[in-house]
Amino acid sequence: MSRRGRRNFLIWFPLSWLFLCPHGSWAVEPSVQIHSPKDGSRIVQDQNSVLVSGKVSTQGARTPNVDIFFVVDVSGSTAHYAGVDFGDSADLSLPADPSGSGRPQIRIFGGGFGMGGPPIRNLRNSILAAEVVATRRLLSQLNPQITRVGLITFGEEARLLQPLTHDFQQVKQALEGILMAGPYGGTNMVAGIRLAIKELAGLGLSERRDDAVRVQFLLTDGFPTLPIGGGKRVTPEDTNLAVNAARISGKAGIKVHVFALGEEALSYPAAAVGIAKESGGIFTPVARAADILSVLENVSVVGVDFVEAVNLTTGQKASHLRLAADGFFSAVLPMADGLNRIQVLARASDGVSGRDSISVYYDRGDQRSLELEVFFEKEKSLRLEVERLGKGKEEIQKEIERRREDSLRRSQEPPPKSEGPPR
């Protein structure tokens, strides 16, 4: 090749890759960081397994910081049956029973306890309870050191119950307030999305973090009926308002992940599908609302869908592994006496993988690892909660995929004619 040809090649070859692989996607690898144990550390304990923890994210995230706003539907229809009774859930703090019957109940459209309206229903098995339990469950898996969480509800209007905070206990208390107030009114979905944008953009009571991945988790059991529909009927205008708000959210770099709970939400999913699509988020249909417990934690906000931990010295994989929505992972790895080479591999949504590895020395001793026992206790609690659903995770996931295809088709259909109590 001539000198001129060589020079042209050196100039145009890299540029051609920019056109063939926009945004440099051919070179994007997930970031994997093992935080504990430290590389080269010596571990002396009774158990022959070690808890390995750390953080994964895509290069697109560029930061370990995550801000999540839970935007929760509290409209009147969330008093409907979720499919499972959550009365014995450790994550459901129920208010006192006003009826004296020993079973917490709520009037389906009455706006709280003791109000007038249609016959009362048991709050323990409501869609509202499923939303609260699933949110609390996810909170127990997120890392409060780097992740902030906020809480917004929407019914007749949108309300900020908790600005973004590292103090997850405050969020849990706000969730208890949702149950105390009870379901009420119509579905002002656009107001909820707009308020979350305001808070995540730092224009409300939440402090903005420019270096954080910002997302909304929107949980709803229906479709927009406000402000145009008066809370009682579906209008194309309300749907368009909600979708347009999501489009603005996406342009601001804030994805809206939508979870449509129950048959009513899936009967007319135009808004739910459009909100996720226009914001760059994920639409997840959950036919039986109670299954949200097994589903909410599956959406990764950092672009990493799969993590694997292995002891390269023995060839053994982790006996337990949990990947949280904010990219933090914990894995239990069996150890051999002496030197152990540990590797953690992460795979992004586009299939590209990244990895990190460390070496640790293990000796059997008399002292037990408290962090390992705490991890197993938490895993047991999370497992029992899902077992209460009576359905396996694989069965639930298959149902979601089937419903997703059906919802994409239904999203093109005209809205139903609905009148009646606020929903």
N, C-alpha and C positions, 0 to 999 in steps of 0.2 A: 504494500500500500504506500502511495506517495505521501510526502510530508503534509501536503494540503488535504489529501483524503483522510489521513490520520487525525488532523486537526478538526475537520468537519465531523468525523465520527465521534470524537471526544465531546464536541459541543452538542450534537443532536441526539446522541444515544440517551443521555440522561433526560433530555427534554421529552423524548418519545415515551419514556416510562411515565412521565408526569401525565401524559394524555391517556396512556393505556391503563394506568393505575392511579386514578385521581385520589387526592388527599394522602398520597403515599401509603395506600392501604396494603401494598405488597410487603411492607416492612414493619407493619404494626404488630408488636408482640405484647401480650399481657405482662404487666409488672407483677412480680411475685416477691414478697418480702417475708421471710421467716423471722418473727420477733422473739419467739421463745421456743426452745432454749437457745441460748447464744452459741454461736459457732465456737467450738473448742472447749465448751464447758464440760465439767465432770458431774455426773448425776449419780447420787447414792441414795437408794430408796428400796423399800420392800417390794413394791410392784415391779414386774418386769416389762411394763409399758410406760411410755412417756407421752405427755400431752404436748403436741406441737401446735402452735398458733401463729397467726400472721395475717397479712392483708394482701389481697389481689385486686387489680384494676386494669383497665385497658389504657393504652397510651393516650387515647382520646380524653380520658378522665383527667390525667395529668396531676391528680391530687388525691390524697387519702381522705379529704374532708367531704362529708355528705350531709345535705340538708333535705329532710323529708317532711312534707306536710300531709297528714292524714285528713282527707276531706270526706266526712261521713254523713250519709243520708239519715236524717231523723224524721222524715215525713211520716204521716199517719199510717201508711201501709207497712212500715217496718215493724209494726206490732204483729204481723202475720207469722204463721208457724214456719220455723226455719228447718224443721226436719229432725231435730235432736233437742233434748232437754239439757240445758247447761247448768242446772241447779247446783250440782256438786263440783263445779269447776272452781279451781283455786283462783282463776283469773276473772271471776265474776262476783263482784261485791254488790249484792242486791239490797235495795232499800227495804225498809220495814213494810210488812204487809198491812195495808190499811183496812182490809176486810175482816181481819181477825181469823182468817181460815188457815193461816200457816203457809199459804202459797202466794208469793208476790204476783199481783195481777195488775193489769192496766186497761183502761178503756181505749179501744182501738183508735179512735180519733179525738179523744177528749183532751189532749194536751196535758197529761200528767195524771196523778192519782186523785180520786175524789171528784173529778169533773163529770159533766153530763155527757151523753153520747150513746153509741151502740153498746152491745153486751161486752163485758170485760173479757180480756184474754190473759193468759199466763205469760208474764214477762220472761220467765226462765227459758222458754223455748222460742222466743221471738227472733226475727231477723236482726233487730237492734242488738239483742244479746250476742248473736253470732258475730256482728261487726265489732263489738267491744272486746269479746274474748279473743278474736283473731288478731286485733290490733295489739292487745296486751301481750299476746304470745310472741308476736314479731318483736316487740320492744325488748323482750327478754333475750333476744339473740343479737341485737345491734350493739355496737361499741360506743358507749356514751362519751368516751374521751375525744373522739374525732367526729362522731355523728351527732347532729342536732335534730330534734323532732318537734313538730308543732301540730296543733289540732284545731280543725274547723268543722263545724256542723252546718248543714243546710236543710231547711224545711220551708217554712214561709219566707224565711230570710237566712242569710249566712251570718254565722256568729264565730268570732275568734275566741276559742276557749283557752288556748295556750299558745303564746308566741314561741318561736324556735328556742329550744333550750337543750342543754346537756343533761339537765336533771330529769331523768325519765320518771321519777316518782311524781313530779308535778303533772306530767302527762297522764299517768295512771289515775290520779285524783280527778283530773278533768274528765276522764272516761267514766268514772263513777257518777259524775254530775250529769252525764248524758242519760244514764239509766234513771237517775232520780227525776229528771225532767220528763222523760218518757217521749214516745213518738207523738208528733203533732203536725197537722197542716199539709200543704202541698209540697211540690218538689222544685225549689228554685236553684237548679243546678248551675246556671250561669253565674249566680251570685257567689256560690261556693268557689268556683274556679277563679273568678276575678279576685276574690279576697286572698286566695292562696298566691296568686301572681303578685299582688301588692306586697304581701309579707315576704315572699322569697326574693323580691326585688329590693327589699330594704326600704320600702316606702310606707310601712306601717309600724308596728311595735317590735318587729323582729329586726335584729341587726343583720345587714347584708354581709355575706362572705363571697368575695369575688373568686376565690380559689376553691369553691365547693361545687360538687355535683348537686344540682337542685332538681327535685322531682315532686310530683303530687301522686299520692295513692288515693284515688277516688272510689269509694264504695257506695253503690246505689242499688236499690231493689226495684227501680222503676225507670221513668223517663221524665223529661222536663214538662211541668204543667204550669210554670210561672216564669215571667210575670204576666204574659199575655193570656194564658189559659185560665187564670183565676184559681189555679190549684185543683181544678176539677176535670179539665179536658186537655188533650194533646193538641198542640198547634204547630205547624211548620215553623212559625216565627220563633217559638221557644227553643225548638231543636236547633235552628240556625244560630240563635244567639249563643247557645252553649258551645256549638262547634266553632264558631268564630272566636269565642274566648279562648278555646283550646289552641286555635291557630296562632293567636297572639302569644300564648304561653310557649308554644314551640319556637317561635321567632326569638323569644327572650332566653332560649336555651333551657326551658323548663318542660320536661316531658310529663305527660299525664297518663299514668297507668290506670286503666279503668277495670273495675271488677263488677260485673253485672250479676246480681244475686237473685235467683228465683225465676219462676216461669213468667211473671209479669214483666220483669226487666227484659227477658229474652223474647217476649211477644212483639216488641217494637224496639229493636236495638239500634235504630238509626243514630241517635245521639251518642250512645256509648261507643259504637264503632267509629263514628266520625271524630269524636273527641280524641280517642287514642291515635287514630290515623293522622290527624292534622297536627298533633303535638309531637309525633314521633314516638309515642308510648305504645304499650302493649294492651290489647283488649283481651280480657279473660272472662268467658261466660261460665257461671257456676249455677247449674240448674237447681241443685238442692243447696239452699243458702248456707246451711251448716257446714258444708264442705269447704267453705272459705278458710277454715282453720288449717286445712292441709295445703291450701293454694297460695295464700297471701305471701308466704315466705319464699315462694319459688321464683319471684321476679327479681332479677339482679339489676340494681341501678348503676352498676359499674361496668356492665358489658361482659362479664365473665360468667359462663354458664356451667362450667365443670372444673372441679379441682380433685386432684389425686395425690395422695401422700404415700411414699414407699420407703422402706428401709433397704437401701441398695446393698447393704452388707449381707442381709439375710434373704432378700427378695420378697419379703412380706409387705403387704399393703396394710393401710390403716384398718383397724377393726371397727372404728367409729369415725365418722367425719361429718361435720356440719359446716355448710357455707351460708353465711348470712347475706341478706339483701344488700348490705353496704360493703360487701367484699371481705369481711373478716371471716376467717376460718379457724376451726379447731379440729384436730385429728389425734386419735390414740394409736400410737405405733409400738408394736412389740420390739423389744431390745435384746441384743445379744451381749454377753459379757465382753467388756473391752470396747474397742473402737467401733462406732456405728456411723455409716454415711447415710444421711437423710436427704431425700429430694421431694420437693413439692412442685407439681406441674399444674398449670392452669390453662384452660382453653377458652378463647373468646367466642363471641357469637358468630364471628365469621370463620371459625375453625382454626385460627392461628393460635399457636401455643407458646407459652413462656415458662421458665422454671427457675427455681432457686435451690441451693443445696447447702447443707452444713454438716459438720462432723462433731459428734459428742462421744464422751466416754461414759459407759455405764458400769456400775458396780452394785451388786445387791447389798442392801443394808437393812437396818431394823426400822428406820423411820418411814412412815407412809406419806405419800404425796397428797396433801389436802386438796390442791387444785384438780387433781385427777378424780378424786372422790366427789367433789362439787360438780364436775362436768358430768359424771355418770348419773348423779342424782337429778340434774337438770334434764338430761337426755331421757331418763325414765319418765319424768313428769310430762315432757313433750310427747313421748310415745303413747302414754296412757290417754292423753287428750285426743289424739288422732284415732286411737282404737275405739273410743266412745262413738265415733262416727259410724262404725259398723261397715266401713268400706275401705279397701286398700288404696294406697296412693296411686298405683298403676291403674286401677279401675277408674278412679276419679280423673286422672290425667287423660285417659282415653275418652271419657265423657266430655271433657273440656274441648278436646280436638274436634270431636264430632259436632258439638254445639257451636264451635267457632265457625265452621264452614256454613252451618245453617244460619247463623246470625249474620254473616256477610251477605247471604242471599236475602234475608229478611230486611236488612237495612235499606234495601231499595224499594220496599213496599210502602204504600200509603199508611198514615197513622190510623189507629183505631178510633172509632167514635166512642168516647167515654164521658159520662157525666156521673155525678154522685158525690159522696163525701170527699174531702180533700185527700190527695194521694201523692 
